[in-house]
Amino acid sequence: MNASLLRPAIYIAALCGLYLATAMFLPAMIDLYYGHDDWQVFALSAFMVGGISLMTALATRGSPPVFTKRLGFLLVNLLWMIFSLVGAIPLYLADHELTFAQSIFESISAITTTGSTVLVGLDDLPPGILLWRSLLQWLGGIGIVALGLFVLPFLRVGGMSFFKLESSDTSDKPFARLASFTRAFIGIYVGITLLCAICYAWGGMTRFDALNHAFTTVATGGFSTHDASFGYFDSIPLLWISTLFMTVCSLPFSLLIIFVVRRRLDSLRDPQIVVFVGYLFVFAVVLAVYHHLQNDVGLGTALAHSFHNMSSILSTTGYASTDYTTWGPFAVALAFFATFMGGCTGSTAGGIKAYRFVVLFNIVGTGLKRLIYPNAVYSVRYGKSVIEPEAQRGIFLFVALYIFLWAVGSLAMTLLGYDFLTAASSVITALSNVGPGIGTIVGPAGNFSTISDPALYLLSVMMLAGRLEILTVLVLLTPLFWRQ
């Protein structure tokens, strides 16, 4: 590869390292305020990461390069790897006896907003560590939305960009400049976070719990400050508040911005929004009725828990209000299949995503029509937009690789000694960035603390691959990418 691409990629990664180093002072101040010695770990990590990042940035500074696809692929992978490594440093240095594999896993789970954890005894952990995990998820959510809206569409990976979603006519774009759109996105992201924290505090959470859960709800990350997750609060109003914000943050942020800033109600009629909200409503209602009849639970309570847990899985947040796998075999099967589906393109949610299901459904429908009328001309559409054959191939390639990685990863986990249910569910929850899996080990009542280091490395790779839409990672493994 041309060495000139490495310099700008490393330079940008170093600048981002400076931002993360600055963020470390927040948990340091929290620990110092509460009298925990971990403030020294965060302060030391901040100065160490900041110093290395500053020297690297000065050494690689130069004229800005032309942004190409090759630079984009390299930069995206490098940034997420650097974020994961930097995020793991305080976790590894803190006095919690985490192995390096566990620290990396926890950091990647935070940055990718997966929500799987190896930490136990969250209720007794220092507040700095809890805030750092939540902050990593919140910052990761910003990066994920930016990645999905601006970078991956340019690389022809993932969904359609913000401008392509809106109109092919440049005169109809609601934001003339990218800068104005970015400011609107940051403002709304921060605004939703503050509103969520206020609602949580109104619902009975402490201010610290409300802030942490707001960070991880808006990022659809799922880290909690308690081992029992939302089950700790035992509050129906909090379940509905969480369900509302998880669902909203699973929608495309570009369309939310248009709705908030331009008051355009038509933006909420996007096909993937209709599909996502549709299968969320159907899954939750069916599961609630099943829970009500199977376990003799009040319908109101069943609806609250069902909507919360289904929204948590489909939005790939990872909260749990209770161990829904004890509700019956249908609940287990429904939760397992929901893990594949995910939210909308352009949101912080993971999974296959509703956008791809819409296109796949239209491709199948078009194919069936052509069987009846082979000489007719049909186009595959997404709303009013025509999906080009190249985009259709990209969706098929993604879904095929998604299933392939899940199968290979599941086999690898069984080779490491895990039963099939644990292996299959842990890999798919990592690929979809959901958080909890199925079973007694990695289910909603368990965690990943007993998973071996080799398995944690494997799952860490799966989390990164799933978050970066698979193709972005695999393209670096092709010899053609590295040729001059």
N, C-alpha and C positions, 0 to 999 in steps of 0.2 A: 504494500500500500504506500501511497505517497506520504512521506513523513510530514509534509506540510499540514495534513489533516489532523495529526496527533497534537500539534501545538495548540490550535484553537480549542480543541476538545478538552485538553487538560487545563487550559486557561479558564474556560467556563466552569469546569468542575471545581477548580480551586476557588473561584468566586463564590460558588454555592457552598463550598466548605466553610467559607468565612461567615456566611449567613447562619449555618448550623452552629458554628462555634459561638456566635452571638446569642443564639437561642438557648444555649446551655446555661447562660447566666440566670435565666428565669427559674429553673428548678434549684439552682444553687442558692438563690435568694430565698426561695420557699423553705429549703432545708435549714438555712441559716436562721430564718425567722422562728422556725419551730424547734431549733436547737439540735438538729441532727448533723452528725459528722459527715454525712455524704455530701455536704456542700463543698467540701474540699475536693472530692472526686470530680464534681462537675466543673469547679473552677479550674482545676488542673487540666481536665480534658479540654476545656474551652481555650485555654492559653496554648496547649499543645497543638490542637487542631488548627486554631487561628494562626499560630506561628508558621506551621508547615504550609497552610493554604496561602498565606501572604507571600512567603518566599517562592512558592511554586507559581503564583500569579505574576509576580515580578519577573521571574525567569522566563515565562512563556508569553509575556505581553507582546503584542504586535498588531499589525494592521488587521482589521476584521476580514475574514475570508468570505467568499461567496458560499451561501448555504446550499449544499448539494445533498442528494439523497444519501450518498455514502457518508458524508459528515453527519447527517441526521441520525442514521443508524448507529454510528459509533458513539455519538454524543449521548443519545438516549440510554444506551446500555452503560456507558461509563458513569453517567450521573446517578443512575439508580444503584450501581455497585458502590460508588463513593458514599452516597447517602446511607446505604445499609451498613457499611463499615464504620463510618463516623458515628452513626446512631448506636452502634454496639459498644463503643469504647466506654462510656460511663457505666453501662450495664455490666461489662466484664470487670471493670476496676472496682465497682462497688462491692461492699462486703455482703454478698448474697450467694456466694459459692456457685455461680453459674459457670459452666464450661464455655469455651470459646464458641463451640457449635450452638449452644443454647443462647448465648448473647447475640450471635448473628441471626439466629432464627427469630428471636424476639424483635430485633431491630427490623428485619425484613418484613415480618408480620405487621409491624407498625407502619413502615413506610409504604407498603403496598395496600394498607388499610384492610388486611385480612382479618386480624383479630384473634388468631390462635395464640396461645400463651404457654410458656413453660414455667411461669412463676406461680407459686402457691403461697397461701397466706397473704393475699393482697390487702386484707383488712388491717394488717399490722405492718405493712411496708412503709418506709419513710415517704412523706408526701412528694419529695423531689423526684423519686423514681416514678411514682404514679403520674405526676404531671409530665415528665419527660416522655413517657409512653404515649400519653394522650396528645401531647404537642407534636410528636413525630407523625401520628396519624393525621392530625389536622393539616400539617404542612404537606404531608404526602397527598392528601386530598386535593390541595391546590395544584400540585404538580400533575396529578392524574387528569384533572379537568383540562389543564393547559395542554397536556400531552394528547388527549383525545380530541380536542377542538382544533389545534393548530399544527401539531407535528405529525401525528400518525396519518391524517388525511393527505398531507403533502407526500409522505412516503408510500401512499396507497396501501396503508395497513389500517384496519379498523373501519369505523363508520365514515359518514360524510362530514365535511367541515361545516362550520357555522354558516358561512356564506353560501355554500352549495345547498344546505338545507333550506335556506330562505328563498333564494330565487336565482335563476340564471341571468336575470336582468340586473345589471349593476346599478341601475337607477332606483331599484326597489330595495336596496340594502338599507336596513334601518340604522346602521353605523357606518359612516363613511371611512373612518380610520380605525386601525387595529388598536391604537392606544386608547381611544375612547371606550371601545368594547372591553378592553382589559381592565380599565378603571371601574367600569360598571360591574364586571365580574367580581373583582376583589371587594368592592363595596357591598354587593349582595351576599357574598360568601361570609364576610365578617358580620353583616347585619343579621343573617339567618342564625349564625352562631350565638350572637348576643341574645336574640329573641328566644332561642332554644334554652339558653342558660337561665333566662328570666322565668320561662315557663316551668322548667325543672325546679327552680327555687320556690316558685309559687306552689308547685305540687308537693313540696315537703322535703326536697333534698337540701342538704347543707350547701353553702356557697361553693365549697371546694368540690363536692360531688357534682353539683350542677355544672360547674365550669368544665370539669373533666369529661363528663358525659355529653355535654354540648359539643366539645371538640370531636369526640369520637362518633357522635350521632351524625353530625353534618358531613363528616368525612366517610360515613358509612363504614366505620372501622370496627367498632364493637368492643374495644378495650374498656373494662370497668375498673372501679376502685375497690370492688368486692368480689370475692370468690363466687358468690351466688349470683353475680351479675344483677339483672333487674329483679330477680327473685328476692334479693335482700330488702328491697323497699316495701314489698307487699302492698302495692298501691295500684288500684285500677286506673285512677286518673293519670298516673305517671305512665302506665302502659299505653294509654291512648295518645298522650302527648308524644311519646317516643315513636309510636306507629306513624303519626302524622308527619313528623320531621324526617323519619327514615324514608317514607314514601316520597315526600317532596324532593329530597336530596337524591333520589334515584332517577329523577327526571332530567332531561338535557338542560344544562345550565344556560346554554345559549338561548333556548326558548323561554326559560324562566326570566332571563334578563329582558327579553323583548316584552314579555308579559308585564313585568314590573315597571320598566322604564317607559315603554311606549303604549302600555295599556292595550295590547293587541290580544284579544281573547282567542283569535284564530290560531295563535301559536300553540295553544294547548290541544289543538285537534290533530297534532302530529300522529301518524299511524302508530309509531312505537309507543307513544304515551297511552293511547287507547288500548293497545294489546297488553302492555305491562299492567296497567290498572285493572284491566279485565281479568287476567289470570290471577292477579293478587286477590281480587274480590272473590272469585270462584273458589280458589284454593282455601282461602280463610273461612268462608262460609261453610263449605263442605266439611272441612276439618272441625269446625266448631259444632256443627250438628252431630258429627260422628262422636266427638268427645262428650257432648251432652247426653247422647243416647247410650254410649258404651260405658261411661264411667259415672253416670248419674250426677253430673255437674250442672249447676244452674246455667241457663242459656246465656245470660248476660256475662257471667264470668268466663264461660267457654269462648264467647265471641272476643272478649278482651285479650285473653291469652292466645287465641288462635290468630287473630289479626296481628298481634305483636310479634309472635314467633315466625309467622309466614312472611310478614314484611321484613323481619330481620334476615331471613334466609334469602328471599328474592332480591332484596336490596344489597345482599352480601355484607350486611353489617356484622352479624354474629352475636348479638345479645341473646339472652335466654331468660324468660320469666319463670320457667320451670323445666323439668326434664320431660319434654314432649314425647320422647321415645318410649315412655311408660304408658302412653295413652292407648296403645294398641298397635298391631302390625300395619294397619292402614296409615296411621300417622307416621310411622317409620318410613314406609315406602314413599309417601307423599313428600316428606322432608328430603329424602334422598334425591328424588327426581327434581325437586325445586332447586336443589343445589346447582344443577347444571344451567339454570335458566338466566338468572341475573336481571339487572335493571336496564336502563336505557343508555345508548351511546351518548357521550358528552357529559356523563355524570360521574360521580365517584364510585359507582357500583361496578362489580365485575361480572363474571359469568359469560355465557354465550351472547346474551343481550337480546332484547326484544326486536331491535332493528334487523338483526340477521334472521330471526324467525319470520318477520314480515316478508322479507325478500325471499326466503326459502319457500314459504307458503305460496307466494306468487309464481315462483319458478315452477313448482309442482303443478299449480293450476294451469299455467301456460303450456306445460308439457303434455298434460292430459288433453287440452284442447287441440293441440297439434296432432295427437293420435287420431282424433276424429276428423279434423280438417287439415291434412298434412300440407296443403298448398296455401293455406291462409297465413297471413303475417300477423304475429302477435308480439307485443313488447312487454317486457317485465317492468312493472312500475312500482315505485315507492311513493304513494300519494300521487302527486301530479308529475313527479320526476321519473324519467326513464332510466333504468339501471343498465349501464353499459355492460357488455359481455365480460370485459376485464374485471369489473367490480363483482360480477356474479362468480367468476372463477375464484376471486380472492375470498369470497365468503365460503365457497365449497372447500377451498384449501384450508381455511382456518378451522372449520368444523371437523374436517378429516384429521388434521393434526391435533386438534383438541382431544378427540377420542383416542387417537394413537398414543399421545403422551399419557393420557389417563391409564390406558391398558398397560403400557410399558412401565409406568411408575408403580402401578398396583402389583405387577409381577415382581418388580424390584423390592417392594416392601415385604412381600411374602417370602422372598429369598432371605430377607433380614430377620425372619422369624415371626412375623405378625399374621394373625388370622385374616381371612379374605375380607371380612366386613371392615375391620380396622384399616387394612391396607387400601381397599377401594375407596372408602369414605374419606380417609385422610388425604389421599392424593387429589380427589376431586374437590375437596374443600380448599386445598391449597391452590389448585389451578383456577378455581372460580373466585378465590379470595373471599370465602365466606366466613371461615373461622372454625366453629365446632363441626365435627363430623357425626358419625353414627356409631353406636356401640358404647361399651362401658369405659373404654380407655380414652377415646377422643370425642365422645359425645358431649351434649350440652351440660351434663353433670360432671364431666371429667376435664382433662387438659392434656397438654403434650409433654408434661414434666417427666414422664417415664419412658418417653421415646428415646431410643439410642442416638448417639451423635451421628453415625453414618446416615440414619434415617432422617434426622433433622436437616442434614446438608441436602439430601435429596428433596425433601419437602420445601426447603428454602429456594432451590432452583425452580421448582414447580411454581411457587408463589411469584417469583420474578417473571417467569415465562408467561404465566397467566395475566399478570398485570400489564406487561408490555405487548400483549396481543400475540404472543408466540412467534409470529413471523419475524418480528423485530429482533428477537434473540437468535433464532435459528439462522438468519441470513449471515450472521457473523461466523457461523461454522462452515460456510461454503468457501472453498479455496478461491473462487472467482472474486469474492469480496476483497481479498487481501492482495490481489495482483495489482501491479503498477498501472 
